[in-house]
Amino acid sequence: MSEQYYEVRTHGCQMNVHDSERLAGLLESAGYLDIESLPGTQRPEVADVVVFNTCAVRENADNKLYGNLGTLRAAKVRNPQMQIAVGGCLAQKDRGTIVERAPWVDVVFGTHNIGSLPALLERARHNKRAEVEILESLEVFPSTLPTRRDSAYAGWVSISVGCNNTCTFCIVPSLRGSEQDRRPGEILAEIEALVAQGVIEVTLLGQNVNTYGVEFGDRGAFAKLLRSCGQIEGLERVRFTSPHPAAFTEDVIEAMAETPNVMPQLHMPLQSGSDRILRAMRRSYRGERFLGILDTVRAAIPDAAITTDLIVGFPGETEADFAETLRVVRAARFSSAFTFQYSIRPGTPAATMPDQVPKAVVQERFDRLIALQEEVSWAENRALEGRQVEVLVAPGEGRKDGATARMSGRARDNRLVHFAVPPGAERARPGDVVTVAVTYGAPHHLIADSGSTGGVYAVRRSAGGDAWAALNEGDHASVPAGRGATAGVRVKPPVTLGMPSLGAPAATPPTGCPA
């Protein structure tokens, strides 16, 4: 195969982002090159292989996919050797329909067989026809596949795949399958391997991450896993997403509070504050139980930042139901919220429920909820003014950093922080840690300009910063041509061969989107 370039376009949740890292690793192991490795002036308009890793949960996911496929049709006509592949949740759901609607697509693969992508591309090229392969159970656990991570200093680690819940608004369980768990030793081995490469922050992923252990009958497995992460030397930050309120137990809260590298951050999806709507959603907790969990978390971890997911306009939602959501949101004091307007997802029980809420009503409620959460977020952030924060520096987090001469990153509680670098002071690298003081709390971020006014500004160089620098500044031996800092392109870590297994890797089922 002559030199060919690929691009992976990702839609959806953290699970899809993690899967896309595996897809990139598979393609590079098969000899393809990342189109981003080329300087912008040498980069073709379209890659030789374009892979869409799709989502079926987000609104208008199918319209977005077919719109994007439509824009590539002309490129395919100009270059018939170009290949287009569609994978992920929408591919699992729509299967052969994709090729019917977009016959210029070469490969369709599902959530359970991402490892087949290079072979399917080769088969489609040889047979000169579309190859559609959708498996009903997972072929290989994704973490055993080659990986091209997006970050030198932070990594995703999947601890379970699939979901045993039956939320009426969610199609993910039918696309990703029932929950199956990795063994703790395999997870810890993968984390240790990442740390050896310079990773200092990991995020544990699972559809319901805190039900981890259900498959092998250990209800305390997730708390034990968090404590074990605390024993890994060099691992500075541990996060996880997303837990389910119904399964959130005090042993997990104790493990969070007592394990120094588990961050004071919790993403806890509420969805609705109305008990009646929660029942219709088949969410097996109620508003007061949810608030009780938050009280327990804050008693053990006073500085915890808690975020959530909210759905407005679920079928049958009345003004009284919505008022309950506003009440719980006010009481919960979320630092931020991902707020969605309910829209019908074909194939879910909620899609055929009576009393669908008119769009205008949903929009008006959505606007009120956003206004309330903005008020709460702003108050929570203003309360941090004057406080010192430890920021893990990131590239590209601050879109206005060039204009403001600031740098950006995430505090331990995952708040976005934009900070000033004093004239003549050491400039941190992505992956390094900076201590600054908050000078202003905005609704969606913190400003920390303490260093420019003679206040605190301290840089701690870290293994994560070293890993980033090795790829971007000096060590080009392992970096493909064009990947240096002078090329003006984003550098990704080299491909690794998946996680080090303990014994033969067992086939296990699907990955789920946090919900």
C-alpha positions in Angstrom: 0.0 0.0 0.0 1.5 3.4 -1.0 1.6 6.1 1.6 -2.0 6.9 2.6 -3.5 9.2 5.2 -6.5 8.8 7.5 -8.8 11.0 9.6 -11.1 9.9 12.4 -14.1 12.2 13.0 -15.7 11.6 16.4 -19.2 12.4 17.6 -20.7 11.7 21.0 -19.4 10.8 24.5 -16.1 10.0 26.1 -16.6 6.3 25.2 -16.5 7.3 21.5 -13.5 9.5 22.1 -11.7 6.5 23.7 -12.9 4.2 20.8 -11.5 6.7 18.3 -8.1 6.4 19.9 -8.3 2.7 19.3 -9.4 3.2 15.7 -6.4 5.6 15.1 -4.1 3.0 16.6 -5.4 0.3 14.4 -5.1 2.3 11.3 -1.5 3.3 12.1 -0.6 -0.3 12.9 -2.0 -1.1 9.4 0.4 1.4 7.8 -1.9 4.5 7.5 -0.6 7.9 8.6 -2.5 10.6 10.5 -3.4 13.4 8.1 -2.5 15.8 11.0 1.1 14.7 10.8 1.4 16.8 7.6 2.0 20.6 7.9 -1.1 22.5 6.9 0.3 23.7 3.6 1.0 20.1 2.5 -2.2 18.6 3.8 -4.7 17.3 1.2 -8.3 18.6 1.3 -9.6 15.1 2.2 -7.8 12.1 3.7 -7.5 8.8 1.8 -9.5 7.1 4.5 -12.2 9.0 6.5 -13.7 7.2 9.5 -16.9 8.5 11.2 -17.3 7.2 14.8 -20.9 8.0 15.4 -23.3 8.6 18.2 -27.0 7.6 18.3 -27.9 9.5 21.5 -27.4 13.2 20.5 -30.1 15.1 18.8 -30.1 14.9 15.0 -27.2 12.4 15.0 -28.4 10.8 11.8 -28.9 14.1 10.0 -25.4 15.2 11.0 -23.9 12.0 9.7 -25.7 12.0 6.4 -24.9 15.7 5.9 -21.2 15.0 6.5 -21.3 12.0 4.1 -23.0 14.2 1.5 -20.1 16.7 1.6 -17.7 13.8 0.9 -19.5 12.5 -2.1 -17.8 14.9 -4.5 -14.4 14.0 -3.1 -15.2 10.3 -3.6 -16.2 11.0 -7.2 -12.9 12.8 -7.8 -10.9 10.0 -6.2 -12.6 6.6 -6.3 -9.7 5.1 -4.4 -10.7 7.1 -1.3 -12.5 5.1 1.4 -15.2 6.2 3.8 -16.1 4.1 6.9 -18.9 4.6 9.4 -18.8 3.0 12.8 -20.1 3.5 16.3 -23.6 3.6 17.8 -25.5 4.9 14.8 -23.8 2.2 12.6 -24.8 -0.4 15.1 -28.4 0.9 15.0 -28.9 1.6 11.3 -26.7 -1.2 9.8 -27.4 -1.6 6.1 -29.5 1.5 5.9 -26.3 3.6 5.8 -25.2 2.1 2.5 -28.7 2.4 1.1 -28.8 6.1 1.9 -25.1 6.8 1.0 -24.0 4.1 -1.5 -20.5 5.8 -1.7 -19.7 4.5 1.8 -17.2 1.6 1.7 -17.3 0.1 5.2 -19.9 0.0 8.0 -18.9 -1.6 11.3 -20.5 -1.6 14.8 -19.6 -0.9 18.4 -18.6 -4.5 19.0 -16.0 -5.0 16.2 -13.9 -1.9 15.9 -10.8 -4.1 15.6 -12.1 -5.3 12.2 -11.7 -1.9 10.5 -8.4 -2.4 8.7 -9.5 -5.8 7.4 -12.9 -4.4 6.2 -11.2 -1.5 4.4 -8.9 -4.0 2.6 -11.8 -6.3 1.8 -13.9 -3.4 0.4 -10.9 -2.3 -1.7 -10.3 -5.8 -3.1 -14.0 -6.7 -3.6 -14.9 -3.2 -4.9 -18.1 -3.2 -2.9 -19.3 -2.0 0.5 -18.5 -4.2 3.4 -21.0 -4.2 6.3 -20.1 -6.1 9.4 -22.2 -5.6 12.6 -21.6 -8.0 15.5 -24.0 -8.6 18.3 -21.3 -9.2 21.0 -17.9 -7.7 21.5 -15.1 -9.3 19.5 -12.2 -8.1 21.6 -12.2 -5.8 24.6 -11.1 -2.4 23.1 -8.2 -1.9 25.6 -6.4 -4.9 24.0 -6.2 -3.0 20.7 -3.5 -0.7 19.5 -4.0 2.9 20.6 -3.2 6.4 19.4 -3.9 8.6 22.4 -4.9 12.2 22.0 -2.8 13.4 25.0 0.7 12.7 26.2 -0.2 13.3 29.8 -3.8 12.2 30.3 -5.6 9.0 29.3 -9.0 7.3 29.3 -9.2 3.8 30.8 -12.3 1.8 30.2 -13.2 -0.4 33.3 -16.5 -1.8 32.0 -18.6 -1.9 28.9 -22.3 -1.9 28.4 -25.3 -1.1 30.7 -27.8 -3.1 32.6 -30.3 -0.3 33.1 -33.4 0.3 31.0 -33.8 4.1 31.0 -36.8 4.8 28.7 -35.0 7.7 26.9 -31.8 5.9 26.2 -30.9 3.6 23.3 -27.4 2.8 24.4 -28.0 -0.6 26.1 -29.4 -2.0 22.9 -26.4 -0.8 21.0 -23.6 -1.5 23.5 -25.1 -4.6 25.3 -25.3 -5.5 28.9 -22.5 -4.6 31.4 -19.3 -6.6 31.5 -16.4 -5.8 33.6 -12.6 -6.0 33.2 -10.6 -7.6 36.0 -9.0 -5.2 38.4 -5.5 -6.5 37.6 -5.9 -5.7 33.9 -7.2 -2.2 34.6 -4.3 -1.4 37.0 -1.8 -2.9 34.6 -3.1 -0.6 31.8 -2.9 2.4 34.2 0.7 1.5 35.2 1.7 1.2 31.6 0.2 4.7 30.9 2.1 6.2 33.9 5.3 4.7 32.6 4.7 6.6 29.3 4.3 9.9 31.2 0.5 10.0 31.9 -0.3 11.7 35.2 -4.1 11.8 34.9 -6.5 9.0 34.1 -10.2 9.0 33.7 -12.0 5.7 34.4 -14.8 5.1 32.0 -18.0 3.1 32.2 -21.6 3.5 31.3 -22.4 3.2 35.0 -18.9 3.3 36.3 -19.9 2.7 40.0 -21.6 -0.6 39.3 -18.2 -2.0 38.3 -17.9 -5.5 39.8 -21.5 -6.6 39.2 -20.3 -9.2 36.7 -17.9 -10.9 39.1 -20.1 -10.4 42.2 -18.2 -7.8 44.2 -20.3 -4.8 45.1 -17.3 -3.1 46.7 -15.1 -3.4 43.6 -15.3 0.2 42.4 -14.2 1.6 45.8 -11.4 -0.9 46.0 -10.3 0.1 42.5 -10.2 3.7 43.4 -8.0 2.9 46.5 -5.7 0.8 44.3 -5.3 3.7 42.0 -4.0 5.6 45.0 -1.1 3.2 45.3 0.2 3.8 41.8 3.4 5.9 42.0 3.4 8.8 39.6 -0.4 8.9 39.1 -1.4 12.3 40.2 -5.0 12.6 39.2 -7.8 10.1 39.0 -11.3 10.9 37.7 -14.3 8.8 36.7 -17.5 9.1 34.7 -20.4 8.5 34.9 -21.8 7.0 38.1 -25.5 6.2 38.5 -27.1 7.8 41.6 -29.0 4.6 42.4 -25.8 2.6 42.9 -23.7 5.4 44.5 -22.7 3.9 47.9 -20.9 5.4 50.9 -17.8 3.1 50.4 -17.2 5.0 47.1 -17.5 8.3 48.9 -15.1 7.2 51.6 -12.6 6.0 49.0 -12.8 9.3 47.1 -12.2 11.2 50.3 -9.4 9.0 51.6 -7.4 8.5 48.3 -5.3 11.7 47.7 -5.1 11.3 43.9 -8.8 10.8 43.4 -10.0 14.3 42.4 -12.6 16.3 44.3 -15.0 16.2 41.4 -18.2 14.2 40.7 -20.4 14.1 37.6 -23.7 12.7 38.8 -26.5 12.7 36.2 -29.8 13.9 37.7 -31.9 14.0 34.5 -35.0 15.4 36.3 -35.9 16.6 39.7 -39.5 15.3 39.5 -40.1 11.9 41.1 -43.0 11.3 38.7 -40.8 11.9 35.7 -37.9 9.9 37.2 -40.3 7.0 37.5 -41.4 7.4 33.9 -37.7 7.5 32.9 -37.1 4.3 34.9 -34.4 6.1 36.9 -34.4 4.1 40.2 -33.8 7.0 42.6 -35.8 10.1 43.6 -35.0 13.8 44.1 -34.4 13.6 47.9 -32.2 10.5 47.6 -30.1 12.4 45.0 -29.7 15.5 47.2 -28.8 13.2 50.2 -26.0 11.7 48.2 -24.6 15.2 47.4 -24.9 16.1 51.1 -22.8 13.0 52.0 -20.2 13.8 49.3 -19.8 17.4 50.5 -19.6 16.4 54.2 -16.7 14.1 53.2 -15.2 16.3 50.5 -16.1 19.9 51.2 -14.5 21.3 48.1 -16.0 18.8 45.7 -17.3 20.3 42.4 -20.4 18.4 41.3 -21.8 18.5 37.7 -24.8 16.8 36.2 -26.9 16.0 33.2 -30.5 17.3 32.8 -33.3 16.6 30.4 -36.0 19.2 29.8 -39.4 18.3 28.3 -39.5 14.5 28.8 -42.9 13.2 27.7 -45.7 14.1 30.1 -43.6 16.7 32.0 -45.9 19.3 33.5 -45.0 22.8 34.8 -45.2 21.3 38.3 -42.7 18.6 37.3 -40.4 21.2 35.8 -40.7 23.3 39.0 -39.4 20.3 40.9 -36.3 20.2 38.6 -35.7 23.9 39.3 -36.0 23.2 43.1 -33.5 20.3 43.0 -31.1 22.2 40.8 -31.2 25.2 43.2 -30.6 22.9 46.2 -27.9 20.8 44.5 -25.6 23.8 43.7 -24.1 22.2 40.6 -20.9 23.8 39.5 -22.1 23.2 35.9 -24.7 21.2 34.0 -25.1 19.6 30.6 -28.6 20.4 29.8 -30.6 18.8 26.9 -34.0 19.3 25.4 -35.7 16.0 25.1 -36.1 14.8 21.5 -37.5 11.5 20.3 -35.0 8.7 19.8 -36.6 6.0 17.6 -36.3 2.6 19.3 -36.7 3.9 22.9 -39.8 3.4 25.0 -40.1 7.2 25.5 -40.4 7.7 21.7 -44.0 6.3 21.7 -45.1 7.7 25.1 -48.2 10.0 25.0 -48.1 13.7 26.0 -45.0 14.7 24.0 -44.3 18.2 25.1 -44.5 20.9 22.4 -41.2 22.3 21.2 -42.1 25.9 22.2 -42.8 24.8 25.8 -39.6 22.8 26.0 -37.6 25.7 24.7 -39.1 28.1 27.2 -38.4 25.7 30.1 -34.9 25.1 28.8 -34.1 28.8 28.8 -35.3 29.1 32.4 -33.2 26.2 33.5 -30.1 27.6 31.8 -30.6 30.9 33.4 -30.9 29.3 36.9 -27.9 27.1 36.4 -25.8 30.1 35.1 -26.8 32.0 38.3 -25.8 29.0 40.5 -22.5 28.4 38.5 -21.5 32.0 38.8 -22.1 32.1 42.5 -20.2 28.9 43.0 -17.2 30.3 41.0 -17.3 33.7 42.7 -17.0 31.9 46.0 -13.5 30.7 44.9 -12.0 34.1 44.4 -8.8 34.5 46.3 -8.3 30.8 46.7 -5.2 29.0 45.4 -5.8 26.3 42.7 -3.5 23.7 41.2 -3.9 23.7 37.4 -2.9 20.9 35.1 -1.9 22.9 32.0 -3.5 21.9 28.7 -3.1 22.9 25.1 -6.1 24.4 23.4 -8.4 24.7 26.4 -8.5 28.5 26.1 -9.8 29.7 22.7 -8.9 33.3 23.6 -5.5 32.6 25.1 -3.6 34.1 22.2 -5.5 37.4 22.6 -5.3 37.5 26.4 -1.8 36.2 26.8 -3.1 33.6 29.2 -2.6 29.8 29.4 -5.3 27.4 30.5 -5.9 24.1 32.2 -8.0 22.2 34.7 -8.1 22.6 38.5 -8.2 19.5 40.7 -12.0 19.9 40.8 -12.0 20.0 36.9 -13.0 23.7 36.7 -11.5 25.4 33.6 -8.9 28.0 34.7 -7.3 30.7 32.5 -4.2 32.1 34.2 -1.7 34.9 33.4 2.1 34.2 33.1 4.1 37.0 34.8 6.6 38.8 32.5 9.9 36.9 32.6 8.4 34.0 34.6 8.8 30.3 33.6 6.2 29.2 31.1 4.7 25.9 31.9 4.4 23.1 29.3 1.1 21.2 28.7 1.2 18.4 31.3 3.0 20.6 33.9 1.2 21.8 37.1 0.8 25.5 38.0 -0.3 27.0 41.3 -2.1 30.3 41.0 -4.8 32.2 42.9 -8.3 32.9 41.5 -8.9 36.6 40.8 -12.3 36.3 39.2 -15.0 33.6 39.0 -16.9 33.8 35.7 -20.0 31.6 35.1 -18.1 29.0 33.0 -14.5 29.4 34.1 -12.0 30.9 36.6 -9.6 33.7 35.9 -6.3 33.4 37.9 -4.2 36.5 37.2 -2.5 36.5 40.6 1.0 36.2 39.1 0.7 39.4 37.1 0.0 41.4 40.3 2.8 40.0 42.4 0.7 37.2 43.9 1.2 33.4 43.7 2.5 31.9 40.5 4.5 28.6 40.8 5.3 26.0 38.1 6.0 22.4 38.9 7.4 20.5 36.0 6.0 17.0 35.8 6.4 13.7 34.0 3.3 14.7 32.0 5.1 17.9 30.8 8.2 15.9 30.0 6.1 13.5 27.9 4.5 16.4 26.0 7.9 18.1 25.5 9.5 14.8 24.2 6.9 14.8 21.4 6.8 18.5 20.7 10.2 19.9 21.3 13.2 17.7 21.3 12.8 14.0 21.0 11.7 13.6 17.4 13.1 10.1 17.0 9.7 8.5 17.8 7.7 11.3 16.1 6.8 10.9 12.4 8.2 13.6 10.1 6.2 16.8 10.3 5.1 16.3 13.9 7.6 18.6 15.6 6.5 21.9 17.1 7.9 23.8 14.1 5.3 22.0 11.9 2.5 23.8 13.7 0.4 20.7 14.1 -1.0 18.9 17.1 1.2 16.1 18.2 -0.2 12.8 19.4 1.7 10.2 21.4 3.0 7.2 19.4 0.9 4.1 19.0 1.0 1.6 21.8 -0.1 -2.0 21.6 -3.1 -1.8 23.9 -3.0 -2.8 27.6 -0.6 -5.4 29.0 -2.8 -8.4 29.6 -2.6 -10.7 32.6 -2.9 -14.1 30.8 -4.9 -14.5 27.6 -7.3 -11.6 27.0 -10.9 -12.7 27.2 -13.5 -11.5 24.8 -16.0 -9.3 26.6 -19.0 -7.1 25.4 -19.7 -3.5 24.5 -18.7 -0.1 25.5 -21.3 2.4 26.6 -21.7 6.2 26.5 -21.8 7.8 30.0 -25.5 8.8 30.6 
